[in-house]
């Protein structure tokens, strides 16, 4: 019975030693062997480059006519001619409306008669000072003439005549600038009050786009800087524009107004919505394709490749132009960066570079 217990104890000790040895052998298997068993992720790559980088400032706004002037009827009367319609092109000085001139013509005739009467009275009184006017004293003659004209109302009659002539001229309304007619307010035969707005004249040959730009970007914009403008009516074809004005004031939303003059306004109208892209070149910037940057826990990450393995790099990003991103810190120029299949990629994962 004692021998039986002795052999049982030896057997248990041997079994325990064998299990421990197997466990140690399993622990000694390197992690590299497991990594080799995982299929390599196929990725495409690009180079991190130091080069000139076009930062794109995007902003939207509405097109406006470079000149937009109201045509005003300055005196009352009946509208007897209206040879214009909305959308019609007119030139500066062209007659665009006429009022009934009858009353203005009568006032002009009255003013002419009043001036003639005043001048006749002046000439009559002048005869009483014939000796003074015959003398060589020019200062005395000028003084007497001024006094007699004032006494007989010549000066006032002359002013009233000019006023009557001006009122007659105002019966014709002329275009203040060249452009297109908009917002026509009256029809022929209407009774017009003084200082009534007839229409607006828009200089549609010269259009401007006014946009709001972040105050942080305004330092990158200067007068005469090029811009690409994409009207809503044609988002595929870019129109060329140039910055002509920068408002020196920041609004309550932290935005600054910038005016862009278009070089072409074909098929465009004031009030249309448009998007502007202002290019701000940045020299000697380290950039990578935008697809190379992914975000993990709110931080920007770029994966590089070393020894056919991915390397996780936290980076500090700068400006973004929609295709490339500026890298301020985290990787070096010339690094090979992964641009595809990097959303779920892990650190030190095996990767295989594939071509297009």
Secondary structure, DSSP 8 states (H G I E B T S, - for coil): -HHHHHHHHHHHHHHHHHHHHHHHHHHTS-HHHHHHHS--EEE-EEE-EEEEEEEEEEEEEEEEES-EEEEEE-S-EEEEE----TT-EE-TT-EEEEE--HHHHHHHHHHHHHHHHHHHHHHHHHGGGHHHHHSS-HHHHHHHHHHHHHHTTHHHHHHHHHHHHHHHHTTEEE-SSSEEEE-----TT-EE-TTEEEEEEE-TTSEEEEEEEETTTGGG--TT-EEEEEETT-SSS-EEEEEEEE-S---TTSEEEEEEEES--TT--TT-EEEEEEEEEEEEEEEEEGGGEEEETTEEEEEEEETTEEEEEE-EEEEE-SSEEEEEESS-TT-EEE-SS-SS--TT-BEEE---
